[in-house]
Amino acid sequence: MKIVLRGKAIASLFWLWSLGLLFWLAALIRHVTTELACTNKRMVAKLGFISRRTIELNLKKIKSLQVGQDILGHIFSYDTIMISGAGNP
């Protein structure tokens, strides 16, 4: 059995591949431009490439810490950390 792709099918596959590449590049830029730091006084997160956003949380204000790992996180050795603090966001 031979599979023959016509012009519209090839164009559709190209656009689908391009869209996937675009999402992958956006995730890569988000990963590369994110800075996380934990000092003895506070936790700092700097996010963004063109517009920078900084979040600081004093260690005394931390109320809860959750760590989760799904099956992909187990395979590729990464975790998800959720930190909740008291006070104004």
PDB file of N, CA, C and O in Angstrom, chain B, residues numbered from 101:
ATOM      1  N   MET B 101       0.841  -1.167   0.000  1.00  0.00           N
ATOM      2  CA  MET B 101       0.000   0.000   0.000  1.00  0.00           C
ATOM      3  C   MET B 101       0.891   1.237   0.000  1.00  0.00           C
ATOM      4  O   MET B 101       1.790   1.362   0.832  1.00  0.00           O
ATOM      5  N   LYS B 102       0.645   2.135  -0.920  1.00  0.00           N
ATOM      6  CA  LYS B 102       1.456   3.323  -1.081  1.00  0.00           C
ATOM      7  C   LYS B 102       0.642   4.548  -0.670  1.00  0.00           C
ATOM      8  O   LYS B 102      -0.501   4.713  -1.097  1.00  0.00           O
ATOM      9  N   ILE B 103       1.235   5.402   0.161  1.00  0.00           N
ATOM     10  CA  ILE B 103       0.566   6.622   0.608  1.00  0.00           C
ATOM     11  C   ILE B 103       1.090   7.778  -0.240  1.00  0.00           C
ATOM     12  O   ILE B 103       2.296   8.016  -0.314  1.00  0.00           O
ATOM     13  N   VAL B 104       0.173   8.482  -0.870  1.00  0.00           N
ATOM     14  CA  VAL B 104       0.536   9.613  -1.720  1.00  0.00           C
ATOM     15  C   VAL B 104      -0.045  10.875  -1.089  1.00  0.00           C
ATOM     16  O   VAL B 104      -1.246  10.959  -0.830  1.00  0.00           O
ATOM     17  N   LEU B 105       0.828  11.858  -0.847  1.00  0.00           N
ATOM     18  CA  LEU B 105       0.379  13.127  -0.298  1.00  0.00           C
ATOM     19  C   LEU B 105       0.222  14.135  -1.430  1.00  0.00           C
ATOM     20  O   LEU B 105       1.125  14.308  -2.249  1.00  0.00           O
ATOM     21  N   ARG B 106      -0.913  14.787  -1.468  1.00  0.00           N
ATOM     22  CA  ARG B 106      -1.180  15.807  -2.474  1.00  0.00           C
ATOM     23  C   ARG B 106      -0.742  17.173  -1.944  1.00  0.00           C
ATOM     24  O   ARG B 106      -0.284  17.272  -0.806  1.00  0.00           O
ATOM     25  N   GLY B 107      -0.873  18.192  -2.730  1.00  0.00           N
ATOM     26  CA  GLY B 107      -0.438  19.541  -2.385  1.00  0.00           C
ATOM     27  C   GLY B 107      -1.061  20.078  -1.116  1.00  0.00           C
ATOM     28  O   GLY B 107      -0.358  20.645  -0.279  1.00  0.00           O
ATOM     29  N   LYS B 108      -2.386  19.913  -0.949  1.00  0.00           N
ATOM     30  CA  LYS B 108      -3.053  20.434   0.247  1.00  0.00           C
ATOM     31  C   LYS B 108      -2.613  19.695   1.503  1.00  0.00           C
ATOM     32  O   LYS B 108      -2.477  20.303   2.565  1.00  0.00           O
ATOM     33  N   ALA B 109      -2.393  18.406   1.393  1.00  0.00           N
ATOM     34  CA  ALA B 109      -1.956  17.625   2.548  1.00  0.00           C
ATOM     35  C   ALA B 109      -0.545  18.041   2.973  1.00  0.00           C
ATOM     36  O   ALA B 109      -0.263  18.144   4.167  1.00  0.00           O
ATOM     37  N   ILE B 110       0.328  18.277   2.015  1.00  0.00           N
ATOM     38  CA  ILE B 110       1.692  18.701   2.328  1.00  0.00           C
ATOM     39  C   ILE B 110       1.675  20.090   2.956  1.00  0.00           C
ATOM     40  O   ILE B 110       2.404  20.347   3.914  1.00  0.00           O
ATOM     41  N   ALA B 111       0.849  20.985   2.424  1.00  0.00           N
ATOM     42  CA  ALA B 111       0.744  22.327   2.988  1.00  0.00           C
ATOM     43  C   ALA B 111       0.192  22.270   4.416  1.00  0.00           C
ATOM     44  O   ALA B 111       0.668  22.996   5.289  1.00  0.00           O
ATOM     45  N   SER B 112      -0.797  21.423   4.658  1.00  0.00           N
ATOM     46  CA  SER B 112      -1.359  21.283   6.000  1.00  0.00           C
ATOM     47  C   SER B 112      -0.325  20.751   6.978  1.00  0.00           C
ATOM     48  O   SER B 112      -0.226  21.239   8.104  1.00  0.00           O
ATOM     49  N   LEU B 113       0.444  19.758   6.561  1.00  0.00           N
ATOM     50  CA  LEU B 113       1.494  19.220   7.425  1.00  0.00           C
ATOM     51  C   LEU B 113       2.567  20.265   7.709  1.00  0.00           C
ATOM     52  O   LEU B 113       3.083  20.339   8.824  1.00  0.00           O
ATOM     53  N   PHE B 114       2.904  21.072   6.708  1.00  0.00           N
ATOM     54  CA  PHE B 114       3.891  22.125   6.894  1.00  0.00           C
ATOM     55  C   PHE B 114       3.410  23.139   7.927  1.00  0.00           C
ATOM     56  O   PHE B 114       4.169  23.520   8.818  1.00  0.00           O
ATOM     57  N   TRP B 115       2.152  23.580   7.816  1.00  0.00           N
ATOM     58  CA  TRP B 115       1.620  24.558   8.765  1.00  0.00           C
ATOM     59  C   TRP B 115       1.500  23.963  10.167  1.00  0.00           C
ATOM     60  O   TRP B 115       1.731  24.663  11.153  1.00  0.00           O
ATOM     61  N   LEU B 116       1.151  22.712  10.268  1.00  0.00           N
ATOM     62  CA  LEU B 116       1.075  22.056  11.564  1.00  0.00           C
ATOM     63  C   LEU B 116       2.460  21.963  12.202  1.00  0.00           C
ATOM     64  O   LEU B 116       2.616  22.212  13.398  1.00  0.00           O
ATOM     65  N   TRP B 117       3.455  21.608  11.409  1.00  0.00           N
ATOM     66  CA  TRP B 117       4.830  21.543  11.888  1.00  0.00           C
ATOM     67  C   TRP B 117       5.311  22.931  12.299  1.00  0.00           C
ATOM     68  O   TRP B 117       5.981  23.062  13.324  1.00  0.00           O
ATOM     69  N   SER B 118       4.992  23.965  11.535  1.00  0.00           N
ATOM     70  CA  SER B 118       5.386  25.336  11.843  1.00  0.00           C
ATOM     71  C   SER B 118       4.753  25.818  13.143  1.00  0.00           C
ATOM     72  O   SER B 118       5.408  26.487  13.943  1.00  0.00           O
ATOM     73  N   LEU B 119       3.493  25.484  13.355  1.00  0.00           N
ATOM     74  CA  LEU B 119       2.807  25.865  14.579  1.00  0.00           C
ATOM     75  C   LEU B 119       3.449  25.188  15.793  1.00  0.00           C
ATOM     76  O   LEU B 119       3.645  25.824  16.828  1.00  0.00           O
ATOM     77  N   GLY B 120       3.773  23.906  15.665  1.00  0.00           N
ATOM     78  CA  GLY B 120       4.459  23.195  16.745  1.00  0.00           C
ATOM     79  C   GLY B 120       5.815  23.801  17.051  1.00  0.00           C
ATOM     80  O   GLY B 120       6.190  23.922  18.217  1.00  0.00           O
ATOM     81  N   LEU B 121       6.559  24.186  16.015  1.00  0.00           N
ATOM     82  CA  LEU B 121       7.861  24.823  16.199  1.00  0.00           C
ATOM     83  C   LEU B 121       7.715  26.167  16.899  1.00  0.00           C
ATOM     84  O   LEU B 121       8.537  26.518  17.745  1.00  0.00           O
ATOM     85  N   LEU B 122       6.681  26.917  16.558  1.00  0.00           N
ATOM     86  CA  LEU B 122       6.431  28.209  17.193  1.00  0.00           C
ATOM     87  C   LEU B 122       6.160  28.045  18.684  1.00  0.00           C
ATOM     88  O   LEU B 122       6.708  28.792  19.495  1.00  0.00           O
ATOM     89  N   PHE B 123       5.320  27.077  19.059  1.00  0.00           N
ATOM     90  CA  PHE B 123       5.043  26.826  20.475  1.00  0.00           C
ATOM     91  C   PHE B 123       6.288  26.353  21.208  1.00  0.00           C
ATOM     92  O   PHE B 123       6.516  26.738  22.355  1.00  0.00           O
ATOM     93  N   TRP B 124       7.089  25.530  20.563  1.00  0.00           N
ATOM     94  CA  TRP B 124       8.321  25.050  21.177  1.00  0.00           C
ATOM     95  C   TRP B 124       9.292  26.199  21.426  1.00  0.00           C
ATOM     96  O   TRP B 124       9.917  26.264  22.484  1.00  0.00           O
ATOM     97  N   LEU B 125       9.424  27.112  20.452  1.00  0.00           N
ATOM     98  CA  LEU B 125      10.311  28.264  20.620  1.00  0.00           C
ATOM     99  C   LEU B 125       9.826  29.193  21.735  1.00  0.00           C
ATOM    100  O   LEU B 125      10.637  29.726  22.492  1.00  0.00           O
ATOM    101  N   ALA B 126       8.508  29.390  21.841  1.00  0.00           N
ATOM    102  CA  ALA B 126       7.957  30.226  22.908  1.00  0.00           C
ATOM    103  C   ALA B 126       8.281  29.621  24.275  1.00  0.00           C
ATOM    104  O   ALA B 126       8.657  30.346  25.197  1.00  0.00           O
ATOM    105  N   ALA B 127       8.141  28.315  24.414  1.00  0.00           N
ATOM    106  CA  ALA B 127       8.460  27.651  25.680  1.00  0.00           C
ATOM    107  C   ALA B 127       9.956  27.740  25.982  1.00  0.00           C
ATOM    108  O   ALA B 127      10.341  27.921  27.137  1.00  0.00           O
ATOM    109  N   LEU B 128      10.793  27.615  24.967  1.00  0.00           N
ATOM    110  CA  LEU B 128      12.239  27.713  25.160  1.00  0.00           C
ATOM    111  C   LEU B 128      12.639  29.111  25.615  1.00  0.00           C
ATOM    112  O   LEU B 128      13.465  29.255  26.516  1.00  0.00           O
ATOM    113  N   ILE B 129      12.066  30.137  25.004  1.00  0.00           N
ATOM    114  CA  ILE B 129      12.371  31.515  25.405  1.00  0.00           C
ATOM    115  C   ILE B 129      11.905  31.765  26.836  1.00  0.00           C
ATOM    116  O   ILE B 129      12.613  32.406  27.613  1.00  0.00           O
ATOM    117  N   ARG B 130      10.715  31.264  27.195  1.00  0.00           N
ATOM    118  CA  ARG B 130      10.217  31.427  28.563  1.00  0.00           C
ATOM    119  C   ARG B 130      11.158  30.741  29.555  1.00  0.00           C
ATOM    120  O   ARG B 130      11.423  31.282  30.629  1.00  0.00           O
ATOM    121  N   HIS B 131      11.655  29.573  29.211  1.00  0.00           N
ATOM    122  CA  HIS B 131      12.557  28.834  30.098  1.00  0.00           C
ATOM    123  C   HIS B 131      13.897  29.558  30.254  1.00  0.00           C
ATOM    124  O   HIS B 131      14.412  29.681  31.365  1.00  0.00           O
ATOM    125  N   VAL B 132      14.452  30.030  29.155  1.00  0.00           N
ATOM    126  CA  VAL B 132      15.769  30.658  29.188  1.00  0.00           C
ATOM    127  C   VAL B 132      15.737  32.001  29.910  1.00  0.00           C
ATOM    128  O   VAL B 132      16.721  32.375  30.548  1.00  0.00           O
ATOM    129  N   THR B 133      14.627  32.735  29.824  1.00  0.00           N
ATOM    130  CA  THR B 133      14.566  34.072  30.410  1.00  0.00           C
ATOM    131  C   THR B 133      13.998  34.090  31.828  1.00  0.00           C
ATOM    132  O   THR B 133      13.767  35.170  32.370  1.00  0.00           O
ATOM    133  N   THR B 134      13.770  32.952  32.436  1.00  0.00           N
ATOM    134  CA  THR B 134      13.262  32.891  33.808  1.00  0.00           C
ATOM    135  C   THR B 134      14.427  32.667  34.770  1.00  0.00           C
ATOM    136  O   THR B 134      15.235  31.755  34.595  1.00  0.00           O
ATOM    137  N   GLU B 135      14.492  33.523  35.790  1.00  0.00           N
ATOM    138  CA  GLU B 135      15.520  33.388  36.817  1.00  0.00           C
ATOM    139  C   GLU B 135      14.844  33.147  38.159  1.00  0.00           C
ATOM    140  O   GLU B 135      13.923  33.876  38.527  1.00  0.00           O
ATOM    141  N   LEU B 136      15.283  32.145  38.885  1.00  0.00           N
ATOM    142  CA  LEU B 136      14.764  31.830  40.212  1.00  0.00           C
ATOM    143  C   LEU B 136      15.925  31.827  41.196  1.00  0.00           C
ATOM    144  O   LEU B 136      16.994  31.286  40.910  1.00  0.00           O
ATOM    145  N   ALA B 137      15.705  32.439  42.363  1.00  0.00           N
ATOM    146  CA  ALA B 137      16.763  32.485  43.371  1.00  0.00           C
ATOM    147  C   ALA B 137      16.147  32.364  44.758  1.00  0.00           C
ATOM    148  O   ALA B 137      15.049  32.855  45.019  1.00  0.00           O
ATOM    149  N   CYS B 138      16.879  31.706  45.628  1.00  0.00           N
ATOM    150  CA  CYS B 138      16.454  31.581  47.023  1.00  0.00           C
ATOM    151  C   CYS B 138      17.643  31.980  47.890  1.00  0.00           C
ATOM    152  O   CYS B 138      18.693  31.339  47.855  1.00  0.00           O
ATOM    153  N   THR B 139      17.465  33.044  48.667  1.00  0.00           N
ATOM    154  CA  THR B 139      18.517  33.492  49.573  1.00  0.00           C
ATOM    155  C   THR B 139      18.115  33.130  51.000  1.00  0.00           C
ATOM    156  O   THR B 139      17.103  32.462  51.214  1.00  0.00           O
ATOM    157  N   ASN B 140      18.898  33.568  51.962  1.00  0.00           N
ATOM    158  CA  ASN B 140      18.555  33.280  53.351  1.00  0.00           C
ATOM    159  C   ASN B 140      17.444  34.195  53.865  1.00  0.00           C
ATOM    160  O   ASN B 140      16.967  34.002  54.984  1.00  0.00           O
ATOM    161  N   LYS B 141      17.019  35.188  53.076  1.00  0.00           N
ATOM    162  CA  LYS B 141      15.963  36.103  53.494  1.00  0.00           C
ATOM    163  C   LYS B 141      14.704  36.028  52.642  1.00  0.00           C
ATOM    164  O   LYS B 141      13.607  36.255  53.152  1.00  0.00           O
ATOM    165  N   ARG B 142      14.836  35.717  51.362  1.00  0.00           N
ATOM    166  CA  ARG B 142      13.669  35.740  50.484  1.00  0.00           C
ATOM    167  C   ARG B 142      13.852  34.858  49.261  1.00  0.00           C
ATOM    168  O   ARG B 142      14.951  34.393  48.961  1.00  0.00           O
ATOM    169  N   MET B 143      12.732  34.638  48.558  1.00  0.00           N
ATOM    170  CA  MET B 143      12.732  33.944  47.269  1.00  0.00           C
ATOM    171  C   MET B 143      12.416  34.982  46.205  1.00  0.00           C
ATOM    172  O   MET B 143      11.544  35.829  46.397  1.00  0.00           O
ATOM    173  N   VAL B 144      13.126  34.919  45.077  1.00  0.00           N
ATOM    174  CA  VAL B 144      12.966  35.892  44.010  1.00  0.00           C
ATOM    175  C   VAL B 144      12.746  35.145  42.702  1.00  0.00           C
ATOM    176  O   VAL B 144      13.443  34.176  42.402  1.00  0.00           O
ATOM    177  N   ALA B 145      11.759  35.613  41.920  1.00  0.00           N
ATOM    178  CA  ALA B 145      11.511  35.078  40.579  1.00  0.00           C
ATOM    179  C   ALA B 145      11.479  36.243  39.611  1.00  0.00           C
ATOM    180  O   ALA B 145      10.721  37.194  39.804  1.00  0.00           O
ATOM    181  N   LYS B 146      12.298  36.175  38.570  1.00  0.00           N
ATOM    182  CA  LYS B 146      12.309  37.194  37.514  1.00  0.00           C
ATOM    183  C   LYS B 146      11.845  36.517  36.241  1.00  0.00           C
ATOM    184  O   LYS B 146      12.428  35.527  35.801  1.00  0.00           O
ATOM    185  N   LEU B 147      10.787  37.062  35.652  1.00  0.00           N
ATOM    186  CA  LEU B 147      10.149  36.458  34.492  1.00  0.00           C
ATOM    187  C   LEU B 147      10.093  37.455  33.346  1.00  0.00           C
ATOM    188  O   LEU B 147       9.957  38.658  33.571  1.00  0.00           O
ATOM    189  N   GLY B 148      10.195  36.966  32.132  1.00  0.00           N
ATOM    190  CA  GLY B 148       9.973  37.802  30.970  1.00  0.00           C
ATOM    191  C   GLY B 148      11.220  38.094  30.170  1.00  0.00           C
ATOM    192  O   GLY B 148      12.345  37.987  30.658  1.00  0.00           O
ATOM    193  N   PHE B 149      10.981  38.470  28.912  1.00  0.00           N
ATOM    194  CA  PHE B 149      12.065  38.772  27.983  1.00  0.00           C
ATOM    195  C   PHE B 149      12.037  40.253  27.621  1.00  0.00           C
ATOM    196  O   PHE B 149      13.019  40.963  27.837  1.00  0.00           O
ATOM    197  N   ILE B 150      10.934  40.715  27.080  1.00  0.00           N
ATOM    198  CA  ILE B 150      10.813  42.125  26.704  1.00  0.00           C
ATOM    199  C   ILE B 150      10.329  42.933  27.901  1.00  0.00           C
ATOM    200  O   ILE B 150      10.930  43.954  28.235  1.00  0.00           O
ATOM    201  N   SER B 151       9.270  42.502  28.544  1.00  0.00           N
ATOM    202  CA  SER B 151       8.808  43.166  29.764  1.00  0.00           C
ATOM    203  C   SER B 151       9.143  42.250  30.939  1.00  0.00           C
ATOM    204  O   SER B 151       8.686  41.109  30.994  1.00  0.00           O
ATOM    205  N   ARG B 152       9.936  42.751  31.870  1.00  0.00           N
ATOM    206  CA  ARG B 152      10.396  41.969  33.015  1.00  0.00           C
ATOM    207  C   ARG B 152       9.405  42.083  34.164  1.00  0.00           C
ATOM    208  O   ARG B 152       8.885  43.165  34.436  1.00  0.00           O
ATOM    209  N   ARG B 153       9.146  40.978  34.833  1.00  0.00           N
ATOM    210  CA  ARG B 153       8.299  40.955  36.022  1.00  0.00           C
ATOM    211  C   ARG B 153       9.074  40.275  37.141  1.00  0.00           C
ATOM    212  O   ARG B 153       9.631  39.194  36.950  1.00  0.00           O
ATOM    213  N   THR B 154       9.109  40.903  38.299  1.00  0.00           N
ATOM    214  CA  THR B 154       9.851  40.367  39.440  1.00  0.00           C
ATOM    215  C   THR B 154       8.887  40.101  40.588  1.00  0.00           C
ATOM    216  O   THR B 154       8.063  40.950  40.928  1.00  0.00           O
ATOM    217  N   ILE B 155       8.995  38.922  41.180  1.00  0.00           N
ATOM    218  CA  ILE B 155       8.188  38.546  42.337  1.00  0.00           C
ATOM    219  C   ILE B 155       9.149  38.208  43.469  1.00  0.00           C
ATOM    220  O   ILE B 155      10.050  37.385  43.307  1.00  0.00           O
ATOM    221  N   GLU B 156       8.948  38.847  44.611  1.00  0.00           N
ATOM    222  CA  GLU B 156       9.775  38.579  45.790  1.00  0.00           C
ATOM    223  C   GLU B 156       8.868  38.147  46.933  1.00  0.00           C
ATOM    224  O   GLU B 156       7.780  38.693  47.117  1.00  0.00           O
ATOM    225  N   LEU B 157       9.319  37.172  47.691  1.00  0.00           N
ATOM    226  CA  LEU B 157       8.549  36.663  48.818  1.00  0.00           C
ATOM    227  C   LEU B 157       9.508  36.421  49.982  1.00  0.00           C
ATOM    228  O   LEU B 157      10.437  35.620  49.878  1.00  0.00           O
ATOM    229  N   ASN B 158       9.271  37.125  51.094  1.00  0.00           N
ATOM    230  CA  ASN B 158      10.098  36.915  52.286  1.00  0.00           C
ATOM    231  C   ASN B 158       9.874  35.501  52.816  1.00  0.00           C
ATOM    232  O   ASN B 158       8.752  34.996  52.799  1.00  0.00           O
ATOM    233  N   LEU B 159      10.939  34.872  53.284  1.00  0.00           N
ATOM    234  CA  LEU B 159      10.829  33.502  53.786  1.00  0.00           C
ATOM    235  C   LEU B 159       9.907  33.413  54.994  1.00  0.00           C
ATOM    236  O   LEU B 159       9.283  32.375  55.215  1.00  0.00           O
ATOM    237  N   LYS B 160       9.811  34.480  55.777  1.00  0.00           N
ATOM    238  CA  LYS B 160       8.924  34.473  56.939  1.00  0.00           C
ATOM    239  C   LYS B 160       7.451  34.476  56.539  1.00  0.00           C
ATOM    240  O   LYS B 160       6.592  34.105  57.339  1.00  0.00           O
ATOM    241  N   LYS B 161       7.151  34.892  55.304  1.00  0.00           N
ATOM    242  CA  LYS B 161       5.768  34.983  54.835  1.00  0.00           C
ATOM    243  C   LYS B 161       5.289  33.696  54.139  1.00  0.00           C
ATOM    244  O   LYS B 161       4.113  33.599  53.787  1.00  0.00           O
ATOM    245  N   ILE B 162       6.158  32.727  53.938  1.00  0.00           N
ATOM    246  CA  ILE B 162       5.771  31.477  53.270  1.00  0.00           C
ATOM    247  C   ILE B 162       4.875  30.658  54.192  1.00  0.00           C
ATOM    248  O   ILE B 162       5.238  30.367  55.332  1.00  0.00           O
ATOM    249  N   LYS B 163       3.689  30.286  53.682  1.00  0.00           N
ATOM    250  CA  LYS B 163       2.728  29.519  54.475  1.00  0.00           C
ATOM    251  C   LYS B 163       2.696  28.045  54.079  1.00  0.00           C
ATOM    252  O   LYS B 163       2.534  27.176  54.936  1.00  0.00           O
ATOM    253  N   SER B 164       2.849  27.761  52.793  1.00  0.00           N
ATOM    254  CA  SER B 164       2.832  26.356  52.379  1.00  0.00           C
ATOM    255  C   SER B 164       3.734  26.144  51.165  1.00  0.00           C
ATOM    256  O   SER B 164       3.999  27.057  50.383  1.00  0.00           O
ATOM    257  N   LEU B 165       4.185  24.921  51.048  1.00  0.00           N
ATOM    258  CA  LEU B 165       5.059  24.518  49.962  1.00  0.00           C
ATOM    259  C   LEU B 165       4.594  23.154  49.473  1.00  0.00           C
ATOM    260  O   LEU B 165       4.512  22.207  50.255  1.00  0.00           O
ATOM    261  N   GLN B 166       4.288  23.051  48.181  1.00  0.00           N
ATOM    262  CA  GLN B 166       3.847  21.785  47.602  1.00  0.00           C
ATOM    263  C   GLN B 166       4.821  21.377  46.505  1.00  0.00           C
ATOM    264  O   GLN B 166       5.220  22.202  45.683  1.00  0.00           O
ATOM    265  N   VAL B 167       5.195  20.122  46.495  1.00  0.00           N
ATOM    266  CA  VAL B 167       6.076  19.584  45.470  1.00  0.00           C
ATOM    267  C   VAL B 167       5.351  18.428  44.796  1.00  0.00           C
ATOM    268  O   VAL B 167       4.861  17.515  45.462  1.00  0.00           O
ATOM    269  N   GLY B 168       5.287  18.475  43.469  1.00  0.00           N
ATOM    270  CA  GLY B 168       4.621  17.410  42.722  1.00  0.00           C
ATOM    271  C   GLY B 168       5.484  16.945  41.561  1.00  0.00           C
ATOM    272  O   GLY B 168       6.266  17.713  41.001  1.00  0.00           O
ATOM    273  N   GLN B 169       5.328  15.675  41.211  1.00  0.00           N
ATOM    274  CA  GLN B 169       6.080  15.126  40.090  1.00  0.00           C
ATOM    275  C   GLN B 169       5.187  14.139  39.354  1.00  0.00           C
ATOM    276  O   GLN B 169       4.714  13.164  39.937  1.00  0.00           O
ATOM    277  N   ASP B 170       4.956  14.400  38.053  1.00  0.00           N
ATOM    278  CA  ASP B 170       4.177  13.462  37.256  1.00  0.00           C
ATOM    279  C   ASP B 170       5.115  12.472  36.581  1.00  0.00           C
ATOM    280  O   ASP B 170       6.317  12.480  36.847  1.00  0.00           O
ATOM    281  N   ILE B 171       4.590  11.631  35.723  1.00  0.00           N
ATOM    282  CA  ILE B 171       5.404  10.577  35.112  1.00  0.00           C
ATOM    283  C   ILE B 171       6.493  11.150  34.198  1.00  0.00           C
ATOM    284  O   ILE B 171       7.608  10.630  34.165  1.00  0.00           O
ATOM    285  N   LEU B 172       6.175  12.222  33.453  1.00  0.00           N
ATOM    286  CA  LEU B 172       7.203  12.844  32.615  1.00  0.00           C
ATOM    287  C   LEU B 172       8.275  13.509  33.479  1.00  0.00           C
ATOM    288  O   LEU B 172       9.456  13.488  33.131  1.00  0.00           O
ATOM    289  N   GLY B 173       7.865  14.098  34.600  1.00  0.00           N
ATOM    290  CA  GLY B 173       8.833  14.683  35.515  1.00  0.00           C
ATOM    291  C   GLY B 173       9.764  13.638  36.099  1.00  0.00           C
ATOM    292  O   GLY B 173      10.945  13.897  36.329  1.00  0.00           O
ATOM    293  N   HIS B 174       9.222  12.461  36.336  1.00  0.00           N
ATOM    294  CA  HIS B 174      10.055  11.369  36.845  1.00  0.00           C
ATOM    295  C   HIS B 174      11.053  10.905  35.785  1.00  0.00           C
ATOM    296  O   HIS B 174      12.210  10.624  36.098  1.00  0.00           O
ATOM    297  N   ILE B 175      10.609  10.826  34.548  1.00  0.00           N
ATOM    298  CA  ILE B 175      11.486  10.372  33.467  1.00  0.00           C
ATOM    299  C   ILE B 175      12.576  11.402  33.193  1.00  0.00           C
ATOM    300  O   ILE B 175      13.744  11.045  33.038  1.00  0.00           O
ATOM    301  N   PHE B 176      12.193  12.696  33.132  1.00  0.00           N
ATOM    302  CA  PHE B 176      13.143  13.745  32.761  1.00  0.00           C
ATOM    303  C   PHE B 176      13.709  14.505  33.962  1.00  0.00           C
ATOM    304  O   PHE B 176      14.383  15.518  33.776  1.00  0.00           O
ATOM    305  N   SER B 177      13.458  14.048  35.166  1.00  0.00           N
ATOM    306  CA  SER B 177      14.027  14.593  36.415  1.00  0.00           C
ATOM    307  C   SER B 177      13.673  16.060  36.638  1.00  0.00           C
ATOM    308  O   SER B 177      14.561  16.905  36.762  1.00  0.00           O
ATOM    309  N   TYR B 178      12.376  16.362  36.689  1.00  0.00           N
ATOM    310  CA  TYR B 178      11.950  17.700  37.088  1.00  0.00           C
ATOM    311  C   TYR B 178      10.724  17.591  37.980  1.00  0.00           C
ATOM    312  O   TYR B 178       9.986  16.607  37.930  1.00  0.00           O
ATOM    313  N   ASP B 179      10.520  18.624  38.802  1.00  0.00           N
ATOM    314  CA  ASP B 179       9.398  18.683  39.737  1.00  0.00           C
ATOM    315  C   ASP B 179       8.633  19.974  39.515  1.00  0.00           C
ATOM    316  O   ASP B 179       9.123  20.891  38.856  1.00  0.00           O
ATOM    317  N   THR B 180       7.440  20.043  40.063  1.00  0.00           N
ATOM    318  CA  THR B 180       6.655  21.263  40.090  1.00  0.00           C
ATOM    319  C   THR B 180       6.557  21.713  41.536  1.00  0.00           C
ATOM    320  O   THR B 180       6.146  20.944  42.404  1.00  0.00           O
ATOM    321  N   ILE B 181       6.937  22.963  41.797  1.00  0.00           N
ATOM    322  CA  ILE B 181       6.914  23.497  43.159  1.00  0.00           C
ATOM    323  C   ILE B 181       5.905  24.639  43.211  1.00  0.00           C
ATOM    324  O   ILE B 181       5.952  25.559  42.395  1.00  0.00           O
ATOM    325  N   MET B 182       4.989  24.570  44.180  1.00  0.00           N
ATOM    326  CA  MET B 182       3.999  25.623  44.400  1.00  0.00           C
ATOM    327  C   MET B 182       4.265  26.227  45.768  1.00  0.00           C
ATOM    328  O   MET B 182       4.253  25.518  46.775  1.00  0.00           O
ATOM    329  N   ILE B 183       4.507  27.535  45.811  1.00  0.00           N
ATOM    330  CA  ILE B 183       4.790  28.235  47.063  1.00  0.00           C
ATOM    331  C   ILE B 183       3.650  29.221  47.313  1.00  0.00           C
ATOM    332  O   ILE B 183       3.322  30.028  46.443  1.00  0.00           O
ATOM    333  N   SER B 184       3.057  29.158  48.485  1.00  0.00           N
ATOM    334  CA  SER B 184       1.980  30.086  48.860  1.00  0.00           C
ATOM    335  C   SER B 184       2.463  30.955  50.008  1.00  0.00           C
ATOM    336  O   SER B 184       3.067  30.475  50.967  1.00  0.00           O
ATOM    337  N   GLY B 185       2.181  32.247  49.883  1.00  0.00           N
ATOM    338  CA  GLY B 185       2.596  33.178  50.911  1.00  0.00           C
ATOM    339  C   GLY B 185       1.424  33.915  51.517  1.00  0.00           C
ATOM    340  O   GLY B 185       0.335  33.949  50.945  1.00  0.00           O
ATOM    341  N   ALA B 186       1.650  34.503  52.673  1.00  0.00           N
ATOM    342  CA  ALA B 186       0.616  35.271  53.364  1.00  0.00           C
ATOM    343  C   ALA B 186       0.717  36.728  52.944  1.00  0.00           C
ATOM    344  O   ALA B 186       1.792  37.197  52.569  1.00  0.00           O
ATOM    345  N   GLY B 187      -0.392  37.441  53.006  1.00  0.00           N
ATOM    346  CA  GLY B 187      -0.376  38.859  52.708  1.00  0.00           C
ATOM    347  C   GLY B 187      -0.904  39.152  51.323  1.00  0.00           C
ATOM    348  O   GLY B 187      -1.559  38.317  50.700  1.00  0.00           O
ATOM    349  N   ASN B 188      -0.607  40.361  50.844  1.00  0.00           N
ATOM    350  CA  ASN B 188      -1.080  40.806  49.537  1.00  0.00           C
ATOM    351  C   ASN B 188      -0.310  40.133  48.416  1.00  0.00           C
ATOM    352  O   ASN B 188       0.887  39.877  48.549  1.00  0.00           O
ATOM    353  N   PRO B 189      -0.998  39.841  47.296  1.00  0.00           N
ATOM    354  CA  PRO B 189      -0.291  39.217  46.168  1.00  0.00           C
ATOM    355  C   PRO B 189       0.627  40.170  45.455  1.00  0.00           C
ATOM    356  O   PRO B 189       1.286  39.787  44.488  1.00  0.00           O
TER     357      PRO B 189
END
